[in-house]
Amino acid sequence: MDEADKGPNLSCLGTGIKDSWKEYMGKLMNAENEWDHRISVTVKEGRTDIIRIDEVAAALKQIKRHKAPGLSGLVAEMIQSTGDTGTQWILGLCNGIVKECCIAEDWNLEVKYVPIYKGKGDPMECGSYRGIKSLEHAMKVVERIFKLRIRQQIDTDDMQFGFMKGKKTTDAIFIVRQMQEKFRAKGKKLYYGFVDFESF
């Protein structure tokens, strides 16, 4: 990690600490990865289908309970408790986003970032903290619907374990241990390469 990734040192900022956190978190959460144009990909584009009520209902069920609300104070449990009324309200909201091709401005403005210390590194450096966003629960529903739609259209390599449903770290460890045992039984050398990616 180079000096720029560590963020500002909090010990010398005095009254500017709040602004430094805002600038650092804004940069961290909105960083865009450079697209590697050498990779051949098939671009999928076209008109977005309207969102169906069953998609909204499924997304609402997936939202974890007892989570902190956004600035509106609205939580998923409140929407669920209204039954069809809440589901229809979210449906109208989602299809409004699809039609207008943009999300509500309030969702961009009303986001709280809470820094959580990672437990390692200098506690006086912003880079030693993980930023947790306090999002609107209605926005989480919309994100889940689009995430599911995207996953249905893309192919993911079978070797991918991170952020994959049904694949756990323990599965990857089991595969590594089996490889070790097989190579050891045959008296062959086995080399592993581990890459620790940092946020940039």
Backbone as ProteinMPNN parsed JSONL, in Angstrom:
{"seq_chain_A": "MDEADKGPNLSCLGTGIKDSWKEYMGKLMNAENEWDHRISVTVKEGRTDIIRIDEVAAALKQIKRHKAPGLSGLVAEMIQSTGDTGTQWILGLCNGIVKECCIAEDWNLEVKYVPIYKGKGDPMECGSYRGIKSLEHAMKVVERIFKLRIRQQIDTDDMQFGFMKGKKTTDAIFIVRQMQEKFRAKGKKLYYGFVDFESF", "coords_chain_A": {"N_chain_A": [[0.857, -1.193, 0.0], [0.721, 2.109, -0.975], [1.662, 5.486, 0.041], [-0.449, 7.206, -0.646], [-2.696, 5.596, -0.548], [-3.082, 5.142, 2.125], [-4.376, 7.265, 3.227], [-5.163, 10.384, 4.956], [-3.253, 11.383, 7.863], [-4.61, 11.281, 11.038], [-3.748, 12.508, 13.369], [-2.621, 15.013, 13.012], [-4.495, 16.779, 12.1], [-6.418, 18.213, 13.512], [-9.124, 20.384, 13.738], [-9.952, 19.726, 11.189], [-10.632, 17.085, 10.838], [-13.166, 15.898, 10.318], [-13.743, 16.78, 7.681], [-11.621, 15.585, 6.364], [-12.185, 12.861, 6.676], [-14.538, 12.765, 5.187], [-13.635, 13.394, 2.6], [-11.787, 11.296, 2.19], [-13.363, 8.927, 2.455], [-15.221, 9.402, 0.435], [-13.609, 9.249, -1.834], [-12.672, 6.621, -1.609], [-15.029, 5.03, -1.698], [-16.045, 5.608, -4.177], [-14.281, 4.919, -6.139], [-13.248, 4.083, -9.397], [-12.551, 1.215, -11.27], [-9.98, 0.705, -13.676], [-10.755, -0.12, -17.002], [-9.806, -3.009, -18.668], [-9.053, -3.106, -21.874], [-8.0, -5.054, -23.419], [-9.142, -7.432, -22.865], [-11.465, -9.637, -24.181], [-14.844, -9.206, -24.397], [-18.377, -9.8, -24.37], [-20.661, -7.387, -24.938], [-23.64, -6.652, -23.367], [-26.578, -5.124, -24.047], [-29.506, -3.049, -24.093], [-33.055, -2.445, -23.987], [-34.399, -2.073, -20.751], [-36.345, -4.375, -18.987], [-39.518, -3.911, -17.381], [-39.816, -3.948, -13.831], [-40.967, -6.704, -11.974], [-43.612, -7.629, -9.68], [-43.129, -9.946, -8.208], [-40.366, -10.032, -8.139], [-39.783, -7.885, -6.496], [-40.99, -8.717, -4.091], [-39.431, -10.991, -3.514], [-36.905, -9.803, -3.157], [-37.397, -8.195, -0.921], [-37.764, -10.156, 1.037], [-35.208, -11.118, 1.281], [-33.745, -9.156, 2.541], [-31.912, -8.491, 5.436], [-33.048, -8.628, 8.816], [-33.463, -6.234, 11.52], [-31.524, -4.278, 10.936], [-29.612, -1.236, 10.766], [-31.329, 1.779, 9.952], [-31.512, 4.075, 7.086], [-31.231, 7.661, 6.708], [-33.922, 8.326, 6.546], [-35.223, 6.718, 8.312], [-36.763, 4.552, 7.692], [-37.245, 1.109, 7.665], [-36.741, -2.261, 6.394], [-38.488, -4.062, 7.636], [-40.705, -2.518, 8.245], [-41.763, -1.96, 5.714], [-42.375, -4.557, 4.898], [-44.316, -5.234, 6.781], [-46.563, -3.893, 5.957], [-47.629, -5.372, 3.995], [-49.165, -6.008, 0.856], [-49.421, -3.332, 0.167], [-46.984, -1.984, 0.79], [-45.265, -3.45, -0.848], [-46.252, -2.847, -3.39], [-45.743, -0.115, -3.4], [-42.915, -0.033, -3.365], [-42.534, -1.327, -5.789], [-43.551, 0.563, -7.634], [-41.685, 2.568, -7.177], [-39.296, 1.325, -8.006], [-39.823, 0.855, -10.761], [-40.082, 3.454, -11.576], [-37.442, 4.293, -11.388], [-36.305, 2.676, -13.365], [-37.619, 3.697, -15.616], [-36.857, 6.434, -15.626], [-34.157, 6.173, -15.635], [-32.407, 6.824, -13.545], [-31.512, 7.193, -10.069], [-33.091, 8.251, -6.974], [-32.206, 11.538, -5.927], [-31.866, 12.049, -3.233], [-30.906, 9.663, -2.22], [-28.262, 9.658, -2.915], [-27.304, 11.837, -1.531], [-27.986, 11.46, 1.162], [-26.278, 9.609, 2.732], [-24.685, 7.883, 5.246], [-21.425, 7.409, 6.439], [-19.689, 5.142, 8.354], [-16.765, 4.779, 10.049], [-14.966, 1.847, 10.708], [-12.598, 0.382, 12.704], [-10.045, -1.741, 11.455], [-8.509, -3.359, 13.01], [-5.877, -3.653, 12.625], [-2.785, -2.091, 11.651], [-1.963, 1.471, 11.679], [-3.861, 3.214, 13.971], [-4.295, 5.895, 13.67], [-4.454, 6.506, 11.039], [-6.479, 6.959, 8.199], [-6.676, 4.904, 6.333], [-6.617, 2.595, 7.814], [-9.105, 1.883, 8.49], [-12.339, 0.5, 7.861], [-14.911, 1.443, 5.747], [-18.291, 1.691, 6.481], [-21.419, 1.845, 5.016], [-24.443, 3.498, 5.715], [-27.313, 2.737, 4.423], [-30.391, 3.55, 2.675], [-33.17, 1.435, 3.152], [-35.015, 0.922, 1.161], [-33.494, 1.443, -1.065], [-31.716, -0.675, -0.912], [-33.367, -2.787, -1.622], [-33.887, -2.223, -4.32], [-31.257, -2.428, -5.304], [-30.745, -5.157, -4.874], [-32.529, -6.358, -6.662], [-31.554, -5.529, -9.185], [-28.988, -6.592, -9.002], [-29.504, -9.363, -9.013], [-30.614, -9.616, -11.573], [-28.409, -8.923, -13.152], [-26.601, -10.954, -12.479], [-27.908, -13.116, -13.618], [-27.385, -12.754, -16.255], [-24.682, -12.923, -16.722], [-21.673, -14.879, -17.058], [-19.851, -16.688, -14.722], [-16.644, -17.709, -13.723], [-15.941, -21.039, -12.677], [-13.969, -21.259, -10.811], [-14.178, -19.13, -9.145], [-14.624, -18.072, -5.856], [-15.081, -16.084, -3.929], [-17.747, -14.016, -2.832], [-19.747, -15.624, -3.905], [-22.707, -17.462, -4.13], [-23.33, -20.335, -2.213], [-20.71, -21.15, -2.202], [-18.059, -21.47, -0.095], [-15.355, -20.242, 1.997], [-14.277, -22.363, 3.347], [-14.615, -24.456, 1.555], [-12.75, -23.847, -0.447], [-10.403, -24.069, 1.059], [-10.473, -26.785, 1.659], [-10.078, -27.9, -0.9], [-7.46, -27.02, -1.414], [-6.069, -28.373, 0.636], [-6.483, -31.03, -0.139], [-5.086, -31.093, -2.56], [-2.494, -30.687, -1.56], [-2.107, -33.061, -0.102], [-2.202, -35.012, -2.133], [-0.019, -34.297, -3.789], [2.033, -34.558, -1.953], [1.937, -37.28, -1.367], [2.877, -38.317, -3.741], [5.395, -37.357, -3.762], [5.985, -34.927, -4.969], [6.689, -31.453, -5.727], [4.818, -28.625, -4.665], [3.543, -25.467, -5.378], [2.189, -22.452, -4.155], [0.526, -19.398, -4.887], [-0.358, -16.421, -3.364], [-2.45, -13.639, -3.433], [-2.992, -10.536, -2.027], [-5.413, -8.343, -2.31], [-5.788, -4.84, -2.295], [-7.989, -2.116, -1.502], [-8.518, 0.364, -3.959]], "CA_chain_A": [[0.0, 0.0, 0.0], [1.543, 3.31, -0.992], [1.249, 6.541, 0.973], [-1.733, 7.799, -1.048], [-3.779, 4.691, -0.167], [-3.255, 5.143, 3.571], [-5.234, 8.37, 3.618], [-4.515, 11.368, 5.826], [-2.964, 11.026, 9.25], [-5.588, 12.007, 11.847], [-3.155, 13.164, 14.54], [-2.174, 16.369, 12.732], [-5.542, 17.483, 11.373], [-7.177, 19.103, 14.4], [-10.543, 20.591, 13.431], [-10.257, 19.269, 9.826], [-10.79, 15.629, 10.814], [-14.434, 15.542, 9.673], [-13.589, 16.994, 6.24], [-10.668, 14.594, 5.861], [-12.92, 11.603, 6.578], [-15.478, 12.897, 4.067], [-12.867, 13.321, 1.355], [-11.187, 9.967, 2.066], [-14.42, 7.938, 2.205], [-15.784, 9.681, -0.887], [-12.675, 8.71, -2.823], [-12.61, 5.165, -1.457], [-16.281, 4.383, -2.087], [-16.42, 5.936, -5.553], [-13.163, 4.637, -7.044], [-13.588, 3.287, -10.573], [-11.452, 0.408, -11.78], [-9.699, 0.913, -15.092], [-11.216, -1.229, -17.835], [-8.754, -3.589, -19.493], [-9.644, -3.276, -23.192], [-7.425, -6.223, -24.098], [-10.01, -8.578, -22.59], [-12.591, -9.7, -25.116], [-16.109, -9.458, -23.715], [-19.591, -9.534, -25.129], [-21.442, -6.347, -24.272], [-25.082, -6.866, -23.433], [-27.293, -3.879, -23.818], [-30.855, -3.02, -24.653], [-34.086, -1.869, -23.138], [-34.602, -2.78, -19.49], [-37.729, -4.785, -18.746], [-40.066, -3.38, -16.134], [-39.634, -4.837, -12.681], [-42.196, -7.419, -11.619], [-43.921, -7.626, -8.243], [-42.503, -11.103, -7.564], [-38.971, -9.672, -7.906], [-39.776, -7.002, -5.32], [-41.308, -9.544, -2.918], [-38.264, -11.836, -3.235], [-35.838, -8.936, -2.646], [-37.772, -7.796, 0.441], [-37.542, -11.298, 1.934], [-33.766, -11.331, 1.448], [-33.158, -8.112, 3.391], [-31.736, -8.942, 6.819], [-33.827, -7.886, 9.799], [-32.78, -5.544, 12.616], [-30.396, -3.502, 10.431], [-29.757, 0.206, 10.964], [-31.978, 2.45, 8.82], [-30.892, 5.274, 6.532], [-31.674, 8.891, 7.363], [-35.387, 8.412, 6.564], [-35.726, 5.912, 9.425], [-37.576, 3.459, 7.151], [-36.545, -0.179, 7.604], [-37.424, -3.276, 5.579], [-39.578, -4.666, 8.41], [-41.873, -1.646, 8.115], [-42.32, -2.183, 4.382], [-42.947, -5.911, 4.888], [-45.501, -5.303, 7.651], [-47.727, -3.307, 5.275], [-48.137, -6.356, 3.025], [-49.195, -5.643, -0.563], [-49.294, -1.877, 0.01], [-45.559, -1.671, 0.762], [-44.673, -4.083, -2.033], [-46.676, -2.047, -4.55], [-45.035, 1.163, -3.313], [-41.543, -0.289, -3.815], [-42.62, -1.654, -7.214], [-43.672, 1.828, -8.347], [-40.398, 3.248, -7.031], [-38.33, 0.624, -8.866], [-40.124, 1.088, -12.172], [-39.772, 4.858, -11.819], [-35.998, 4.329, -11.598], [-36.073, 2.081, -14.683], [-38.137, 4.616, -16.631], [-36.078, 7.676, -15.641], [-32.726, 5.807, -15.74], [-31.623, 7.432, -12.462], [-32.061, 6.971, -8.738], [-33.465, 9.476, -6.256], [-31.049, 12.335, -5.509], [-31.717, 11.916, -1.78], [-30.124, 8.465, -1.921], [-26.85, 10.013, -3.056], [-26.953, 12.849, -0.543], [-28.237, 11.019, 2.529], [-25.557, 8.385, 3.05], [-23.765, 8.038, 6.373], [-20.292, 6.498, 6.457], [-19.2, 4.893, 9.703], [-15.465, 4.103, 9.976], [-14.749, 0.754, 11.662], [-11.172, 0.018, 12.729], [-9.824, -3.109, 10.975], [-7.796, -4.134, 14.024], [-4.46, -3.706, 12.266], [-2.316, -0.831, 11.093], [-1.934, 2.65, 12.538], [-5.218, 3.71, 14.201], [-4.371, 7.316, 13.356], [-4.53, 6.664, 9.589], [-7.802, 6.617, 7.652], [-6.586, 3.633, 5.609], [-6.728, 1.468, 8.747], [-10.523, 1.744, 8.812], [-13.265, 0.039, 6.824], [-16.079, 2.314, 5.718], [-19.598, 1.047, 6.407], [-22.429, 2.812, 4.588], [-25.801, 3.344, 6.23], [-28.129, 2.969, 3.236], [-31.841, 3.44, 2.743], [-33.575, 0.05, 2.917], [-35.67, 0.873, -0.152], [-32.403, 1.379, -2.042], [-31.185, -2.035, -0.852], [-34.287, -3.636, -2.394], [-33.61, -1.933, -5.733], [-29.941, -2.985, -5.624], [-30.854, -6.622, -4.933], [-33.236, -6.728, -7.897], [-30.634, -5.366, -10.315], [-27.889, -7.541, -8.827], [-29.987, -10.662, -9.471], [-30.75, -9.544, -13.028], [-27.065, -8.935, -13.743], [-26.031, -12.298, -12.293], [-28.566, -14.032, -14.551], [-26.912, -12.501, -17.615], [-23.231, -13.072, -16.864], [-21.075, -16.176, -16.75], [-18.759, -16.56, -13.758], [-15.761, -18.867, -13.726], [-16.171, -21.974, -11.562], [-12.905, -21.11, -9.819], [-14.492, -17.982, -8.294], [-15.219, -18.439, -4.57], [-15.53, -14.896, -3.207], [-19.04, -13.417, -3.151], [-20.533, -16.561, -4.698], [-23.662, -18.217, -3.334], [-23.069, -21.772, -2.137], [-19.273, -21.416, -2.162], [-17.505, -20.898, 1.124], [-13.903, -20.287, 2.14], [-13.913, -23.721, 3.792], [-14.529, -25.298, 0.357], [-11.461, -23.553, -1.084], [-9.361, -24.637, 1.935], [-10.548, -28.239, 1.476], [-9.447, -28.203, -2.194], [-6.027, -26.819, -1.241], [-5.548, -29.466, 1.469], [-6.477, -32.26, -0.948], [-3.961, -30.989, -3.49], [-1.278, -30.888, -0.774], [-1.989, -34.479, 0.239], [-1.913, -35.778, -3.354], [1.353, -34.011, -4.214], [2.944, -35.104, -0.933], [1.941, -38.737, -1.524], [3.679, -38.638, -4.928], [6.722, -36.782, -3.576], [6.158, -33.802, -5.889], [6.628, -30.124, -5.126], [3.604, -27.861, -4.957], [3.735, -24.062, -5.058], [0.98, -21.626, -4.13], [0.715, -17.954, -4.916], [-1.483, -15.734, -2.742], [-2.47, -12.208, -3.718], [-3.862, -9.79, -1.115], [-5.804, -7.132, -3.002], [-6.149, -3.697, -1.477], [-8.906, -1.181, -2.143], [-7.823, 1.479, -4.618]], "C_chain_A": [[0.887, 1.235, 0.0], [0.939, 4.377, -0.087], [-0.114, 7.121, 0.641], [-2.906, 6.943, -0.607], [-4.073, 4.735, 1.33], [-4.217, 6.234, 4.037], [-4.511, 9.302, 4.56], [-4.274, 10.82, 7.223], [-3.828, 11.908, 10.153], [-4.979, 12.815, 12.985], [-2.803, 14.63, 14.284], [-3.261, 17.229, 12.079], [-6.368, 18.443, 12.22], [-8.646, 19.182, 14.0], [-10.929, 20.089, 12.044], [-10.502, 17.784, 9.709], [-12.049, 15.221, 10.057], [-14.331, 15.679, 8.15], [-12.651, 15.965, 5.625], [-11.336, 13.232, 5.7], [-13.856, 11.636, 5.374], [-14.764, 12.735, 2.738], [-12.32, 11.911, 1.125], [-12.244, 8.916, 1.724], [-15.057, 8.141, 0.837], [-14.916, 9.108, -1.987], [-12.675, 7.181, -2.798], [-13.852, 4.47, -2.009], [-16.66, 4.622, -3.548], [-15.298, 5.683, -6.553], [-13.629, 3.727, -8.173], [-12.359, 2.502, -11.013], [-11.241, 0.694, -13.263], [-10.093, -0.334, -15.871], [-10.061, -1.711, -18.712], [-9.344, -3.928, -20.861], [-9.047, -4.445, -23.963], [-8.3, -7.455, -23.906], [-11.213, -8.525, -23.527], [-13.86, -10.068, -24.357], [-17.269, -9.157, -24.655], [-20.422, -8.528, -24.352], [-22.921, -6.636, -24.473], [-25.775, -5.555, -23.127], [-28.65, -3.945, -24.489], [-31.823, -2.431, -23.644], [-34.295, -2.726, -21.892], [-36.079, -3.122, -19.323], [-38.223, -4.167, -17.449], [-39.924, -4.421, -15.033], [-40.977, -5.416, -12.285], [-42.374, -7.447, -10.101], [-43.289, -8.807, -7.52], [-41.016, -10.849, -7.29], [-38.847, -8.81, -6.653], [-40.008, -7.82, -4.048], [-40.116, -10.412, -2.516], [-37.131, -11.012, -2.635], [-36.127, -8.497, -1.211], [-37.519, -8.915, 1.442], [-36.061, -11.504, 2.231], [-33.103, -10.301, 2.352], [-33.09, -8.61, 4.834], [-32.493, -8.026, 7.77], [-32.904, -7.236, 10.832], [-31.511, -4.82, 12.158], [-30.668, -2.015, 10.616], [-30.394, 0.849, 9.74], [-31.109, 3.564, 8.253], [-31.458, 6.485, 7.255], [-33.19, 9.031, 7.419], [-35.983, 7.662, 7.756], [-36.569, 4.726, 8.989], [-36.748, 2.191, 7.056], [-37.395, -1.192, 6.851], [-38.609, -3.898, 6.31], [-40.863, -3.836, 8.315], [-42.572, -1.868, 6.77], [-43.017, -3.535, 4.322], [-44.241, -5.983, 5.68], [-46.75, -4.722, 6.995], [-48.316, -4.238, 4.22], [-48.061, -5.85, 1.596], [-48.992, -4.139, -0.791], [-47.826, -1.477, -0.108], [-44.872, -2.234, -0.47], [-45.007, -3.292, -3.292], [-45.951, -0.701, -4.572], [-43.602, 1.025, -3.819], [-41.527, -0.59, -5.312], [-42.699, -0.377, -8.055], [-42.369, 2.61, -8.331], [-39.362, 2.652, -7.979], [-38.576, 0.93, -10.337], [-39.95, 2.558, -12.555], [-38.289, 5.033, -12.111], [-35.652, 3.787, -12.983], [-36.478, 3.052, -15.787], [-37.263, 5.86, -16.771], [-34.572, 7.433, -15.815], [-31.858, 6.54, -14.712], [-32.315, 7.171, -11.132], [-32.381, 8.317, -8.091], [-32.212, 10.211, -5.776], [-30.79, 12.203, -4.017], [-30.848, 10.713, -1.412], [-28.637, 8.714, -2.073], [-26.401, 10.956, -1.952], [-27.01, 12.32, 0.882], [-27.598, 9.666, 2.833], [-24.595, 8.683, 4.191], [-22.673, 6.983, 6.255], [-19.803, 6.368, 7.892], [-17.865, 4.164, 9.593], [-15.321, 3.066, 11.089], [-13.285, 0.337, 11.579], [-10.989, -1.452, 12.368], [-9.115, -3.984, 12.002], [-6.324, -4.302, 13.704], [-4.066, -2.379, 11.624], [-2.402, 0.301, 12.097], [-3.35, 3.196, 12.727], [-5.39, 5.195, 13.898], [-4.427, 7.582, 11.85], [-5.886, 6.195, 9.081], [-7.804, 5.254, 6.962], [-6.687, 2.411, 6.496], [-8.175, 1.193, 9.138], [-11.309, 1.264, 7.599], [-14.503, 0.928, 6.875], [-17.373, 1.537, 5.551], [-20.627, 2.118, 6.055], [-23.781, 2.482, 5.216], [-26.763, 3.737, 5.105], [-29.62, 2.901, 3.53], [-32.249, 2.011, 2.392], [-34.293, -0.104, 1.575], [-34.618, 0.762, -1.252], [-31.8, -0.026, -2.074], [-32.046, -2.995, -1.662], [-34.009, -3.471, -3.882], [-32.284, -2.562, -6.148], [-29.997, -4.503, -5.758], [-31.517, -7.085, -6.224], [-32.287, -6.635, -9.087], [-29.441, -6.31, -10.224], [-28.291, -8.915, -9.344], [-30.102, -10.693, -10.993], [-29.385, -9.605, -13.723], [-26.452, -10.32, -13.648], [-26.651, -13.308, -13.252], [-28.024, -13.885, -15.965], [-25.413, -12.711, -17.807], [-22.795, -14.484, -16.496], [-19.893, -15.947, -15.821], [-17.954, -17.843, -13.753], [-16.012, -19.73, -12.492], [-15.116, -21.856, -10.47], [-13.165, -19.951, -8.86], [-15.179, -18.442, -7.011], [-15.764, -17.219, -3.835], [-16.846, -14.364, -3.734], [-19.904, -14.308, -4.044], [-21.428, -17.376, -3.787], [-23.315, -19.701, -3.375], [-21.599, -22.132, -2.121], [-18.673, -20.695, -0.969], [-15.985, -20.998, 1.12], [-13.451, -21.685, 2.541], [-13.803, -24.683, 2.608], [-13.184, -25.109, -0.333], [-10.316, -24.158, -0.268], [-9.314, -26.157, 1.772], [-9.849, -28.655, 0.181], [-7.926, -28.091, -2.086], [-5.407, -27.96, -0.439], [-5.476, -30.778, 0.698], [-5.321, -32.257, -1.936], [-2.645, -31.243, -2.766], [-1.049, -32.374, -0.504], [-1.597, -35.318, -0.977], [-0.477, -35.56, -3.825], [2.361, -34.614, -3.235], [3.063, -36.616, -1.067], [2.812, -39.164, -2.707], [5.087, -38.057, -4.847], [7.018, -35.625, -4.513], [6.06, -32.479, -5.133], [5.358, -29.405, -5.562], [3.826, -26.421, -4.501], [2.398, -23.326, -5.118], [1.366, -20.153, -4.226], [-0.523, -17.274, -4.362], [-1.369, -14.236, -2.995], [-3.456, -11.536, -2.783], [-4.198, -8.464, -1.779], [-6.209, -6.061, -2.019], [-7.177, -2.862, -2.228], [-8.107, -0.06, -2.774], [-8.804, 2.342, -5.361]], "O_chain_A": [[1.724, 1.392, 0.889], [-0.143, 4.202, 0.474], [-0.863, 7.491, 1.545], [-3.985, 7.462, -0.322], [-5.179, 4.406, 1.758], [-4.802, 6.135, 5.116], [-3.366, 9.044, 4.93], [-4.977, 9.929, 7.699], [-3.788, 13.134, 10.05], [-5.628, 13.717, 13.514], [-2.696, 15.412, 15.229], [-2.962, 18.303, 11.557], [-6.955, 19.388, 11.692], [-9.33, 18.161, 13.933], [-12.119, 20.027, 11.735], [-10.575, 17.259, 8.598], [-12.009, 14.298, 9.242], [-14.78, 14.8, 7.415], [-12.861, 15.524, 4.495], [-11.096, 12.528, 4.72], [-13.957, 10.66, 4.631], [-15.237, 12.021, 1.854], [-12.377, 11.39, 0.011], [-12.051, 8.11, 0.814], [-15.394, 7.174, 0.155], [-15.422, 8.546, -2.959], [-12.677, 6.535, -3.845], [-13.752, 3.454, -2.697], [-17.504, 3.912, -4.094], [-15.348, 6.169, -7.682], [-14.315, 2.731, -7.942], [-11.263, 3.052, -11.116], [-12.198, 0.899, -14.011], [-9.806, -1.457, -15.458], [-9.423, -0.921, -19.408], [-10.055, -4.923, -21.0], [-9.531, -4.791, -25.041], [-8.22, -8.408, -24.681], [-11.885, -7.501, -23.644], [-13.932, -11.132, -23.742], [-17.152, -8.373, -25.597], [-20.838, -8.8, -23.226], [-23.389, -6.836, -25.594], [-25.572, -4.959, -22.069], [-28.901, -4.793, -25.345], [-31.424, -1.975, -22.572], [-34.36, -3.952, -21.974], [-36.95, -2.269, -19.494], [-37.442, -3.927, -16.528], [-39.914, -5.625, -15.291], [-41.991, -4.719, -12.262], [-41.413, -7.308, -9.344], [-42.944, -8.695, -6.344], [-40.464, -11.381, -6.327], [-37.927, -8.983, -5.853], [-39.31, -7.639, -3.051], [-39.819, -10.556, -1.33], [-36.463, -11.466, -1.706], [-35.219, -8.433, -0.382], [-37.106, -8.654, 2.572], [-35.698, -12.002, 3.296], [-32.015, -10.545, 2.874], [-34.082, -9.089, 5.384], [-32.572, -6.815, 7.563], [-31.747, -7.621, 10.997], [-30.533, -4.753, 12.903], [-31.821, -1.585, 10.621], [-30.044, 0.509, 8.61], [-30.105, 3.952, 8.851], [-32.096, 6.346, 8.299], [-33.704, 9.776, 8.253], [-37.112, 7.936, 8.164], [-37.043, 3.966, 9.833], [-35.679, 2.185, 6.446], [-38.602, -1.014, 6.687], [-39.62, -4.226, 5.689], [-41.966, -4.382, 8.307], [-43.797, -1.953, 6.695], [-44.11, -3.656, 3.769], [-45.162, -6.706, 5.302], [-47.868, -5.016, 7.418], [-49.355, -3.948, 3.628], [-47.032, -5.33, 1.166], [-48.455, -3.729, -1.82], [-47.461, -0.717, -1.005], [-44.009, -1.588, -1.065], [-44.152, -3.091, -4.154], [-45.588, -0.206, -5.639], [-43.127, 1.85, -4.599], [-40.619, -0.161, -6.025], [-42.004, -0.246, -9.062], [-41.989, 3.232, -9.322], [-38.643, 3.377, -8.666], [-37.638, 1.232, -11.075], [-39.701, 2.874, -13.719], [-37.913, 5.825, -12.975], [-34.818, 4.353, -13.69], [-35.762, 3.21, -16.776], [-36.961, 6.294, -17.883], [-33.812, 8.358, -16.102], [-30.697, 6.84, -14.987], [-33.526, 6.958, -11.068], [-31.994, 9.374, -8.59], [-31.273, 9.589, -5.279], [-29.641, 12.238, -3.576], [-30.136, 10.742, -0.408], [-27.83, 8.048, -1.423], [-25.261, 10.888, -1.49], [-26.182, 12.685, 1.717], [-28.291, 8.699, 3.152], [-23.793, 9.614, 4.116], [-22.953, 5.811, 6.003], [-19.536, 7.367, 8.561], [-17.825, 3.04, 9.094], [-15.527, 3.369, 12.264], [-12.794, -0.018, 10.508], [-11.686, -2.315, 12.901], [-9.115, -5.209, 11.882], [-5.602, -5.003, 14.413], [-4.913, -1.643, 11.119], [-2.858, 0.113, 13.225], [-3.984, 3.601, 11.752], [-6.514, 5.695, 13.872], [-4.445, 8.736, 11.424], [-6.379, 5.145, 9.494], [-8.802, 4.534, 6.997], [-6.83, 1.296, 5.993], [-8.442, 0.369, 10.013], [-10.978, 1.587, 6.458], [-15.075, 1.136, 7.945], [-17.531, 0.8, 4.578], [-20.702, 3.161, 6.704], [-24.202, 1.325, 5.239], [-26.997, 4.922, 4.864], [-30.053, 2.278, 4.5], [-31.729, 1.438, 1.434], [-34.187, -1.147, 0.929], [-34.825, 0.072, -2.25], [-31.418, -0.514, -3.138], [-31.53, -3.905, -2.31], [-33.907, -4.454, -4.616], [-32.189, -3.162, -7.219], [-29.369, -5.073, -6.651], [-31.112, -8.089, -6.81], [-32.221, -7.553, -9.904], [-28.938, -6.777, -11.245], [-27.511, -9.568, -10.038], [-29.731, -11.68, -11.628], [-29.232, -10.261, -14.754], [-25.856, -10.812, -14.606], [-25.985, -14.261, -13.657], [-28.183, -14.787, -16.787], [-24.925, -12.68, -18.936], [-23.459, -15.182, -15.73], [-19.032, -15.112, -16.098], [-18.516, -18.937, -13.776], [-16.265, -19.216, -11.402], [-15.332, -22.296, -9.34], [-12.453, -19.801, -7.868], [-16.202, -19.125, -7.066], [-16.805, -17.309, -3.184], [-17.043, -14.269, -4.946], [-20.697, -13.811, -4.843], [-20.968, -17.922, -2.785], [-23.04, -20.254, -4.44], [-21.262, -23.313, -2.034], [-18.766, -19.474, -0.848], [-15.403, -21.746, 0.334], [-12.383, -22.143, 2.135], [-13.0, -25.615, 2.639], [-12.551, -26.078, -0.754], [-9.368, -24.699, -0.836], [-8.234, -26.747, 1.751], [-9.115, -29.643, 0.159], [-7.193, -28.941, -2.591], [-4.339, -28.459, -0.794], [-4.528, -31.547, 0.856], [-4.656, -33.274, -2.134], [-1.773, -31.935, -3.291], [0.063, -32.878, -0.658], [-0.767, -36.222, -0.875], [0.206, -36.508, -4.214], [3.409, -35.116, -3.639], [4.147, -37.176, -0.903], [3.414, -40.237, -2.685], [5.886, -38.243, -5.765], [8.18, -35.364, -4.824], [5.45, -32.387, -4.067], [4.892, -29.565, -6.69], [4.248, -26.183, -3.369], [1.588, -23.552, -6.017], [2.399, -19.73, -3.709], [-1.63, -17.524, -4.84], [-0.309, -13.644, -2.792], [-4.627, -11.913, -2.74], [-3.365, -7.558, -1.812], [-6.889, -6.333, -1.029], [-7.23, -2.899, -3.457], [-7.13, 0.416, -2.196], [-8.411, 3.331, -5.98]]}, "name": "protein", "num_of_chains": 1, "seq": "MDEADKGPNLSCLGTGIKDSWKEYMGKLMNAENEWDHRISVTVKEGRTDIIRIDEVAAALKQIKRHKAPGLSGLVAEMIQSTGDTGTQWILGLCNGIVKECCIAEDWNLEVKYVPIYKGKGDPMECGSYRGIKSLEHAMKVVERIFKLRIRQQIDTDDMQFGFMKGKKTTDAIFIVRQMQEKFRAKGKKLYYGFVDFESF"}
